[in-house]
Amino acid sequence: MKKKSFIYILLASYIGTFLRIFINNNLIVSIIGSFFVGFIIPKRLSYAKEKIILSGFFSCFTSFSGFIYFLHKFLIYGEWIKFIIFFNLIIIVNLFTMLCGYWISRKMT
């Protein structure tokens, strides 16, 4: 990969992080991110563009650490049932949303 691609990945990461700050809801951010990742996957992008979008922008936008922090709060307060429900709910909803984005993208091309 060229240096220029790394700079683009850094810029995409910055933009993803910047947008993440304005949407202060982990569930909404992860649903939006999952949908668009599913939408991007079937597109025939070059290796560099795929890394810029998926590894740069969406990895910083969806922020796995935000998801973990959200679940960690339940563990701290001993709310095991909420932890199990939200953990499974978030994963199932995000996978379904990603699949919907994938289907929509496939229908458009």
N, C-alpha and C positions, 0 to 999 in steps of 0.2 A: 504494500500500500504506500502511496506517495505521501509526502509531507503535507501537500495541499489537502488531501483527504482527512488527515488528522486534524487540521485546522477547521475543516467543515464539521467534523464530529464534535469538536470542542464548542463551536458556535451553536450547533444544534442542541447540545447538552445545556448550554447556557439558556437558550430560548425555552427549552423544556422545563428547566428549573424555574425560570422567571414566570412562566405561565402557571406552574404548580403553586407558586406563592399566592396567586390571586384566587385560586379555587381551593378553599380550605376545608374540603370534604373528601376524605380518603376514598369512600365508596364511589362517589361521582367521578373522581379522577381515575380510579381503576377501571370503571365501566367505560368511560370515554376512551381511555388508552387501549383497553382490550378490543373495543370495537374497531378502532383505527388500525391496530396491529393486524387484526383479522382481515381488514380491508386491504392492507398493503401486501400481505403475504402472497396472494395469487398474482400480483402484478409482476411482470418480468423486468425487474430492475437490475442494474449492474451491481456487482459485488460492493463497490464503493458506496453507491446510493443506498443500498440496503443497510449497510453498516451505519451510514450517517443517520438515516431515519429511525431504524430499529434500535441500534445500540447507542446512538447519540441522543436523539430527541426523546423517544418513548421510554427509554430506561430512566432518564432523569425526570420525565413528566409523571410517570406512574409511581415511581419511587417505592420500591419494595420496603424500604425502611419505614415509610409512613404506615404501611400495612402492618408491619411488625409492631410498631409503637402503639397502634390502635389496639391490637390484640394483647399487648403487654399490660395495658391499663387494666384489662379484665383479670389478668393473672395476679397483679399486685393486690387487687381487692378481693381475691379469692372467689371470683365469679366464674367458676368452671363451666357451668351450663351455658352462660352467655358466650364464653370463649369458644366452646365447641360449636355452638350454633352459628356464630358469626364467622368462624374459620371456614366451616363447610359452606355456608351461604355465600361468602365472598368468592370462594373458589368456583363454586357451581355457577353463580351468576356471571362471573368473568369469563369462564369457558363458554357459556352459552352466548354471551355478548360477542365474544371473539368469533364464534361460529357464525353468528348472524352477519357480522361484518364480512366474513369470508364469503358467505352465500351471496350477499348483495354485490360484492365486488365481482364475483364470478358471473352473475347475471348481467352486469353492466358491460362486460367485455365479450 
